[in-house]
């Protein structure tokens, strides 16, 4: 049976020189933060799926440890102890298989009647990894909902556990007039009976909420927010297996609902598996971008100040949605900086790497309309994209064609 420990004991269970997985996303643990704060362990390396704007893992750097991250955060900028690996989810799986952690700090639900502790709304890579990790330290959190779809970790498999109640971190991207207008355009092209994937952020979340009038939808996504709950309550989702996801990030209303068996949580080996995705009919992917260029490419990882995110799972879903009536949508406001900067840009002016190429996107949506790029020449693609740019920037873009 696992030892019951206090947060201050965590450090002595972490092997020398270990790569350590630590819960993040909406399972970021204040207990782990407490136990690692003030610890000096420059021999360690921590890794996880750290979410920009939600997770604040600077306390890990304060231990002197290194961090390997797949998403760049502002808190990591300028540190020479952060290794940023810009990998898609399928490549993250491969990297973790080649570099298995020797320890993991995992927030889980209390054991159920079967003795297993569930991963709750963060059934991410740890669900695929835990059996191969020698040292497991569990934060047993009564506020962590027990979710369906993945068995979880047997309580006796933990090396040590800390039992403590801790509210899950909440996030609500909100809505505004621009996102509502974009959502209406998305709703005009999403058919009843589609299966939906959506990425992180205000625009994809608004796009999903705009589908409440649809019927017989399903969700298959690496991530869900409160919009999934809105669709479920509106009757927009099918009766059988309506929601499959890996991670939920939202408000307490969402966390209070995910124990409902209509929510199924599966690890990336299922949610992002290209063969699984390719078998889904009418898979519609809805992802955001910082900029799109006039060749129809999406740039989602960097701004003028540097990297602010990572590739994530968008390319996995784009690859899986190529067939069986799939539709790949990118949504973004047409401007930034209160209208001063166009987010539809010349290819040579785009910032950062291409996150989704022109073969990975079918439709680009702004508040000004829908640019359907399928089957178009380079000239026609540019004209379609100028047509959804902000009117105040169109003349400048036309001079580039």
C-alpha positions in Angstrom: 0.0 0.0 0.0 1.2 3.6 -0.7 2.7 5.6 2.1 0.6 8.6 3.2 2.9 11.6 3.2 2.8 15.4 3.6 3.7 17.8 0.8 7.1 18.4 2.3 8.0 14.8 1.8 7.6 14.8 -2.0 11.3 15.6 -2.8 12.7 12.5 -1.1 10.6 10.2 -3.4 11.9 11.7 -6.6 14.9 9.7 -8.0 18.2 11.4 -8.7 18.3 12.7 -12.3 14.8 11.7 -13.0 12.5 13.0 -15.7 9.3 13.7 -13.8 5.8 14.0 -15.2 3.6 16.4 -13.2 -0.2 17.1 -13.6 -1.1 20.3 -15.3 -4.0 21.6 -17.5 -7.0 21.7 -15.1 -5.3 19.2 -12.8 -2.6 21.6 -11.7 -2.0 20.8 -8.0 -1.5 23.4 -5.3 -0.3 20.5 -3.1 2.5 19.6 -5.5 3.3 23.3 -5.7 3.6 23.5 -1.9 5.7 20.4 -1.7 8.2 21.5 -4.4 8.4 25.2 -3.4 11.7 25.8 -1.7 13.2 22.5 -2.8 16.6 22.6 -4.5 16.7 19.8 -7.2 18.7 20.9 -10.2 19.2 17.3 -11.2 15.5 16.9 -12.1 13.6 17.6 -15.3 9.8 18.2 -15.2 7.5 17.8 -18.2 3.8 18.0 -18.8 1.2 19.6 -21.0 1.4 23.2 -19.6 -1.5 25.4 -20.9 -0.7 29.1 -21.6 -2.8 31.4 -19.5 -4.0 28.6 -17.1 -0.9 27.0 -15.7 1.8 29.0 -13.8 4.7 26.5 -13.3 7.4 29.0 -12.4 7.8 27.2 -9.1 9.3 24.3 -11.0 12.1 26.5 -12.3 12.6 27.8 -8.7 13.7 24.3 -7.7 16.7 24.7 -10.1 15.2 21.9 -12.3 14.9 21.9 -16.0 11.6 21.9 -17.8 10.7 20.1 -21.1 7.6 21.7 -22.5 5.5 21.2 -25.6 3.8 24.6 -25.3 5.7 27.8 -24.7 4.5 29.9 -21.8 5.3 33.5 -21.0 6.7 32.3 -17.7 9.3 30.2 -19.5 10.6 33.0 -21.8 14.3 33.8 -21.4 15.1 30.8 -19.2 18.0 28.7 -20.2 16.6 25.7 -18.3 13.5 25.4 -20.5 13.6 23.0 -23.5 10.7 23.8 -25.8 9.9 20.9 -28.1 7.4 22.1 -30.8 5.8 18.7 -31.4 2.4 17.6 -32.6 0.5 15.2 -30.2 1.5 12.1 -32.2 5.2 13.2 -32.0 4.8 14.0 -28.2 3.6 10.4 -27.8 6.7 9.2 -29.6 9.0 11.4 -27.6 7.6 10.2 -24.3 7.9 6.6 -25.4 11.6 7.2 -26.2 12.1 9.2 -22.9 9.9 7.5 -20.3 9.5 9.4 -17.0 11.0 7.8 -13.9 8.5 9.5 -11.6 5.1 11.1 -11.9 3.1 13.4 -9.7 -0.6 12.9 -10.5 -3.8 14.5 -9.2 -6.5 11.8 -9.2 -9.9 11.2 -7.7 -10.4 9.1 -4.6 -10.5 5.4 -5.3 -13.8 4.0 -6.4 -15.4 0.7 -5.5 -13.0 -1.0 -7.9 -10.0 0.5 -6.0 -9.0 2.7 -8.9 -8.3 6.4 -8.9 -9.6 8.2 -12.0 -7.8 10.9 -14.0 -10.9 13.1 -14.0 -11.0 15.8 -16.7 -7.3 15.5 -17.5 -6.9 12.1 -19.1 -3.8 13.1 -21.0 -0.5 11.3 -21.7 -0.2 10.0 -18.1 -3.1 7.7 -18.8 -0.9 6.0 -21.5 2.3 6.2 -19.4 1.6 5.3 -15.8 2.1 1.6 -16.0 5.8 2.1 -17.1 6.6 4.7 -14.5 8.3 3.3 -11.4 7.5 6.1 -8.9 3.9 7.4 -8.7 3.0 10.1 -6.2 -0.7 10.8 -6.0 -2.6 13.8 -4.9 -5.9 12.2 -3.9 -8.4 15.1 -4.4 -12.0 14.8 -3.4 -12.8 17.6 -5.8 -11.5 15.6 -8.7 -14.5 14.1 -10.5 -14.4 10.4 -11.3 -14.9 10.2 -15.1 -15.7 7.3 -17.4 -13.8 5.9 -20.3 -10.3 5.1 -18.8 -9.8 2.8 -15.9 -7.4 4.9 -13.8 -4.6 3.9 -11.5 -5.1 1.2 -8.8 -4.7 2.9 -5.4 -2.1 0.3 -4.3 0.1 1.1 -7.3 1.0 4.5 -5.9 4.3 4.8 -4.2 3.0 7.6 -1.9 -0.2 9.7 -1.7 -1.3 13.0 -0.2 -5.0 13.4 0.5 -6.1 17.0 0.2 -9.1 18.9 -1.1 -8.3 21.4 -3.8 -10.6 23.2 -6.3 -9.7 22.7 -10.0 -8.4 25.8 -11.8 -11.2 27.4 -13.8 -11.1 29.1 -17.2 -13.8 30.9 -19.2 -12.6 32.6 -22.4 -15.8 34.6 -22.5 -17.5 36.0 -25.6 -17.8 39.2 -27.6 -19.5 40.5 -30.7 -16.7 39.4 -33.0 -16.7 35.8 -31.7 -20.5 35.6 -31.9 -20.4 36.8 -35.6 -17.8 34.2 -36.3 -19.8 31.5 -34.6 -22.8 32.3 -36.8 -20.7 31.8 -40.0 -19.4 28.5 -38.6 -22.9 27.3 -37.9 -23.9 28.0 -41.5 -21.4 25.4 -42.8 -21.5 22.7 -40.1 -24.1 20.0 -40.9 -26.4 18.1 -38.6 -24.8 14.8 -37.7 -21.3 16.0 -37.7 -18.6 15.0 -35.2 -16.8 18.1 -33.9 -13.3 18.8 -32.6 -12.4 22.2 -31.3 -9.2 23.8 -30.1 -8.4 26.1 -27.2 -9.5 29.7 -27.0 -12.4 32.1 -27.4 -13.0 31.6 -31.1 -13.4 27.8 -31.1 -15.3 27.9 -27.9 -17.8 30.4 -29.3 -18.0 28.4 -32.5 -19.2 25.4 -30.6 -21.7 27.4 -28.6 -23.1 28.7 -31.8 -24.1 25.1 -32.8 -26.9 24.7 -30.2 -29.5 24.7 -32.9 -27.9 21.7 -34.7 -29.0 18.2 -34.0 -27.4 14.7 -33.8 -23.9 16.2 -33.3 -21.1 14.4 -31.4 -17.9 15.7 -30.0 -14.5 13.9 -30.4 -11.8 16.3 -29.2 -8.6 16.5 -27.3 -10.1 19.3 -25.4 -13.5 20.5 -24.3 -14.8 23.6 -22.6 -18.2 24.6 -21.2 -19.5 24.7 -24.8 -19.8 20.9 -24.7 -22.1 21.2 -21.7 -24.1 23.9 -23.5 -24.6 21.6 -26.5 -25.5 18.7 -24.3 -28.2 20.7 -22.4 -29.5 22.2 -25.7 -30.2 18.7 -27.1 -27.8 19.3 -30.0 -25.8 16.1 -29.3 -26.7 12.5 -30.2 -28.0 10.2 -27.5 -25.2 7.5 -27.9 -21.6 8.4 -27.0 -22.1 12.1 -27.4 -18.8 13.4 -26.0 -15.3 11.9 -26.2 -12.5 14.0 -25.0 -9.1 13.9 -23.3 -9.1 17.1 -21.3 -11.8 19.4 -20.0 -10.9 23.0 -19.1 -13.7 25.2 -18.0 -15.8 26.4 -15.1 -17.1 24.5 -12.0 -20.3 23.8 -13.9 -18.4 21.7 -16.4 -16.3 20.0 -13.8 -19.5 19.2 -11.9 -20.9 17.6 -15.0 -18.1 15.4 -16.4 -18.9 12.5 -14.1 -22.0 12.0 -16.2 -21.4 8.8 -18.3 -22.3 10.8 -21.4 -18.8 12.3 -21.1 -16.1 9.8 -22.0 -12.5 10.6 -21.3 -9.7 8.8 -23.3 -6.0 9.3 -23.6 -4.2 10.8 -26.7 -3.5 7.3 -28.0 -7.2 7.3 -28.8 -8.4 10.9 -29.1 -5.5 11.9 -31.5 -5.0 8.6 -33.3 -5.1 9.3 -37.0 -6.6 6.0 -37.9 -9.4 6.5 -35.3 -10.0 10.0 -36.6 -10.1 8.8 -40.2 -12.8 6.4 -39.4 -15.2 9.1 -38.2 -17.7 10.3 -40.8 -18.2 14.1 -41.2 -15.4 15.0 -38.7 -15.4 18.8 -38.5 -12.3 20.4 -36.9 -12.4 23.9 -35.6 -9.1 25.5 -34.6 -7.9 29.0 -34.1 -4.9 30.9 -35.4 -3.0 34.1 -34.6 -2.6 34.8 -38.3 -3.5 33.3 -41.7 -1.5 34.2 -44.7 -2.8 34.8 -48.3 -1.8 31.3 -49.3 -4.2 29.8 -46.8 -1.7 28.8 -44.1 -2.4 29.2 -40.3 0.2 30.5 -37.9 -0.7 29.7 -34.3 2.4 29.6 -32.2 4.2 33.0 -32.2 3.8 36.7 -32.0 6.3 39.5 -32.5 7.5 38.9 -29.0 8.3 35.2 -29.6 6.7 31.8 -29.2 3.5 31.8 -27.1 2.2 28.3 -27.6 3.0 25.1 -29.5 1.7 23.0 -32.4 -0.7 21.0 -30.2 -3.1 18.5 -31.7 -4.5 20.5 -34.6 -2.3 18.8 -37.3 -3.3 15.4 -36.0 -7.0 16.2 -36.4 -6.4 17.9 -39.8 -4.7 14.7 -41.0 -7.6 12.5 -39.6 -10.3 14.7 -41.1 -9.2 14.5 -44.7 -11.7 11.9 -45.8 -15.3 10.7 -45.1 -16.8 14.1 -45.6 -14.5 15.9 -43.2 -14.3 19.7 -42.9 -11.3 21.6 -41.5 -12.1 25.1 -40.3 -9.8 27.8 -38.9 -11.5 30.6 -37.0 -9.9 33.9 -36.1 -10.8 37.6 -35.7 -9.8 39.6 -38.7 -7.8 42.2 -36.7 -5.7 42.6 -33.6 -4.7 45.7 -31.6 -8.2 47.2 -31.7 -8.4 47.0 -35.5 -5.0 48.4 -36.2 -3.3 45.2 -37.3 -4.7 42.7 -39.9 -4.6 39.1 -38.9 -4.9 38.2 -42.6 -1.4 38.8 -43.8 0.9 38.4 -46.8 2.8 35.1 -46.7 6.1 36.9 -46.4 4.8 38.9 -43.4 3.5 36.0 -41.3 5.1 35.6 -37.9 6.4 32.2 -36.7 6.2 28.8 -38.3 3.3 27.4 -40.3 1.1 25.5 -37.8 -1.4 24.2 -40.4 -0.4 24.2 -44.0 -2.5 25.0 -47.0 -3.3 21.3 -47.4 -4.6 21.1 -43.8 -7.3 23.7 -44.1 -10.5 23.8 -46.0 -12.2 26.9 -44.8 -11.1 30.1 -43.0 -13.7 32.0 -41.0 -13.6 35.6 -39.6 -16.4 37.8 -38.4 -16.7 39.0 -42.0 -17.5 35.7 -43.6 -16.3 32.3 -44.9 -13.4 31.8 -47.2 -13.9 28.3 -48.7 -10.5 27.4 -50.1 -11.2 24.0 -51.5 -10.3 23.5 -55.1 -9.1 27.1 -55.6 -6.1 28.4 -57.5 -3.5 30.5 -55.7 -5.1 33.7 -57.1 -8.6 32.6 -56.1 -7.4 31.7 -52.6 -5.9 35.1 -52.1 -9.1 36.8 -53.3 -11.2 34.6 -51.0 -9.1 35.5 -48.0 -9.0 39.2 -48.8 -12.8 38.9 -48.8 -12.9 37.9 -45.1 -10.2 40.4 -44.0 -11.2 43.6 -42.3 -12.6 46.1 -44.9 -10.1 48.7 -43.7 -7.2 46.4 -44.6 -8.4 44.9 -47.9 -6.9 47.6 -50.1 -3.5 47.0 -48.7 -3.8 43.2 -49.1 -5.1 43.7 -52.7 -1.9 45.5 -53.6 0.0 42.4 -52.7 -1.8 40.1 -55.1 
